[in-house]
Amino acid sequence: MNDRRYLKWYNKVGYGSGDIAGNVVYAFLTFFVMIYLTDTVGLNSGIVGTLMAAAKIFDGISDVIFGSLIDKTKTKMGKARPWMLWPYFGCGICLFAIFAIPTSWGKVAQYAFFFIFYVMLNAVFYTANNIAYSALTALVTKNENERVQLGSLRFVFAFTTSTIIQAITFGMVEHFGNTAEAWRIVALIYVVIGIISNTISVLSLKELPEDETQIKAETTAPIEKYTLREAAGLLVKNKFYLLILGVYLLTQLYSAFTGVGTYYMTYVLGDKSLMGNFATALNIPMIIGLLLVPTIVAKLGGMYKINYSGYALATVGRILVIVAAYMGSVPMMLAFTAIASLGMCPLQGDLNAVIASASDYTYLTTGKRIDGTMYSCTSLGVKIGGGLGTAISGWLLDAAGFIEGGVATQPDSVINMLNVMYLWLPAIFCALVTILLTRLNVEKANQALLASRKA
């Protein structure tokens, strides 16, 4: 482990604040875009779900492309910072447009309008910004503990932002008139906040010189140029990248289906204001735990055991949420949601450090440095997992007979489906993540490689 410290406290806080911008986009879309489209605009949930799924085709291509472009970028700002800064303005424009669908247009035009801006947001602007932001973890420090600290801080900001957005959005929309115009005003407010926080984050950091990001005296393999196809090949051959990608997909599917909470609170519990209570139960324990993760990881000397043990606890917690729901106890649901969230803290806090270690694994085995391409798993997992989860949610609601237009009640078939989506599926995703994490011991693999070179 490199013991040199590269970052001041304000660098770390500045980096973490970048996830305010990220969650202005991600949390707002995950928790509110579907209910906005169905209950305000009046679009069919099944068709919207299909459009979201189709958009993922473009996402899968763009992630590796932008990761490779970041690796090949050389500017005074560095490799990643330019790609984090400028594309976010495109994120803001597209986010506003999605929540500003002209209500006077016909349905076909509205679907087309949504699809175009949804694809541009996810496949272009959010991809470039998010991959660059994640890659900075490996480009501004070589100290593993600092990398864990950066990961923890970014998710403290992420979950704080998500909590606030979930708690206040419905209230803000109602304050501005609970109309399509109200959604546009709220979206514009979030866009302005996102642009400011993203810019502050970019300016608070400085990337290390390229020669400092290499692992020196630990491998004699030369650093070679590579094509996009070669970079993709390196990713596929790295088993830890594939495991991390699987973890990202499952955790984002989890987030997407807990995002059904907007419907669950409205139509099952009959009180959409409970969204704020559940957001608090979900995110406050996460924020508190994230602050402790760097210390715990440092004391344990690694990330492997705490990650899979934490998710095992999260799985138990989500199972107990199901039990509490069928008992009809909202307080117990909140308590077990908090326990599950606490179990997820370690992975959320150190996942960027795990990815950095996976990138080191590629370098140790091939002599090629592909940090940007490696971090494509963050954007790829977030967009495909989150987008596919939202799309599947739309299909399931439509199949269950969901009635668009903001009606007061839904058929029993929809209520039953919401129970499956909000209660059962998140527990299943937690269990699957736990299984993958038991195989994600990249630290041990790197130590073995280094030991073999010194032998």
Helices and strands as residue ranges (DSSP letters): H 9-16, H 18-35, I 36-41, H 45-72, H 81-85, H 87-98, H 107-119, I 120-125, H 126-139, H 144-175, H 180-203, G 210-213, H 228-237, H 239-258, H 261-263, I 264-268, H 274-300, H 304-327, H 330-366, H 371-374, H 376-400, H 412-419, I 420-424, H 425-437, H 442-454
